[in-house]
Structure formats: structure tokens, C-alpha cells
Amino acid sequence: MITHMNPQLPLLVYDGDCAFCATWVQRLSNSFGGFHAEPWQWLNLDRLGLTEGDVMSEAWLVAKGQLHRGHAAFAALLRMQPQMGWKLLGSLVVAPPFSWIFGAGYSLVARHRDRLPGGTPTCAMRPPTN
């Protein structure tokens, strides 16, 4: 079990059982630098301050001792980029009224990720097993 490969880099935590999620994390990794991504299934969630319930429905970014979830995780990744345009977009994603739109959009995609292109039945959100 991995706790965090490189503590200097922000860690993007995602659902490794979901093909849709894995595809988009790969695209983010190819487009943006400065972070490390791992499926939650490989991580010690307790050490990161997360629970299985947290990671079942949203991606998380662990950066500088802070936790960002869902659309705010994506916004934080954008704000970490060196280009001013990405930083500005990242700030807009979490500023009202845009944050309401991005938050609702993220939730909608997350709930229906098994039905989207690249999604599979294993992408469906399911309640955590204890």
C-alpha cells in the first residue's frame, strides 16, 4: 500500500476501478505537470485524512496539507500551473457564481460516469463496503 510517493508533489487521488476516471487523470497528467496521481485503492487513506466514503464519489487533491475535492481539486491543479491563463481559470472555477456551475457539473459527471464515453459498469458509484 502506498502512502504518498513524493510528498513534495501534490497528490491527485482518484477511483482506479473507473476507466472513465483513469482516462481523464491520464489526460490531466499529459497536459499539466506538478502533481502525482494514484488510485485510492493503492493508498493508505487514513494517512491522507480521507475515508473510503470520501473517495468513492469525488477525486481529491492533497496539496501542502490541504484537501481539495471534486471541482475544487481540478481548480487547485489549474492554479498550480505556471501559465497565467490556467491560474486565472482555476480561480474562476471556485469563485461564485462559476463555482456553483462547475460544482453541479462535476457532480453530474461523477454520478453518471458509468454512462459516459469510456465508462464501464465498474465506474458506477457504489456505497462503501465496511
LINNOR-V688652 format. One record per backbone hydrogen bond with DSSP energy under -0.5 kcal/mol. NH is the residue of the N-H (numbers start at 1). CO is the residue of the C=O. E is the energy in kcal/mol with one decimal. If there is no record, write none. Layout:
BEGIN
NH,CO,E
NH,CO,E
END
This chain:
BEGIN
2,42,-3.7
9,6,-1.7
10,34,-0.8
11,62,-2.6
12,10,-0.5
12,36,-3.3
13,11,-0.6
13,60,-3.5
14,38,-1.6
16,14,-0.9
18,15,-1.4
19,17,-0.7
22,18,-2.6
23,19,-2.3
24,20,-2.0
25,21,-2.6
26,22,-2.1
27,23,-2.0
28,24,-2.4
29,25,-2.7
30,26,-2.2
31,27,-1.7
32,28,-3.0
36,10,-3.1
38,12,-2.4
40,14,-3.2
42,39,-1.8
43,40,-1.4
44,2,-1.5
45,43,-1.2
48,44,-0.8
48,45,-0.7
49,45,-0.8
49,46,-1.0
50,45,-2.6
55,51,-1.7
56,52,-1.1
57,53,-0.5
57,54,-0.6
58,54,-0.7
60,13,-2.3
61,68,-2.9
62,11,-2.9
63,61,-0.7
63,66,-2.5
66,63,-2.1
68,61,-2.4
70,59,-2.5
72,69,-1.6
73,70,-0.8
74,70,-1.5
75,71,-2.3
76,72,-2.2
77,73,-2.1
78,74,-2.1
79,75,-2.4
80,76,-1.1
81,78,-1.4
87,83,-1.9
88,84,-2.7
89,85,-2.3
90,86,-2.7
91,87,-1.8
92,88,-2.2
93,89,-2.2
94,90,-0.7
94,91,-0.5
95,92,-1.4
98,95,-1.0
99,95,-1.5
100,97,-0.6
101,97,-1.3
102,98,-3.0
103,99,-2.6
104,100,-2.1
105,101,-2.5
106,102,-2.7
107,103,-2.3
108,104,-2.3
109,105,-2.4
110,106,-2.9
111,107,-2.4
112,108,-1.4
113,110,-0.8
115,112,-1.9
116,112,-0.5
116,113,-0.6
119,116,-2.9
123,120,-2.1
124,121,-1.3
END
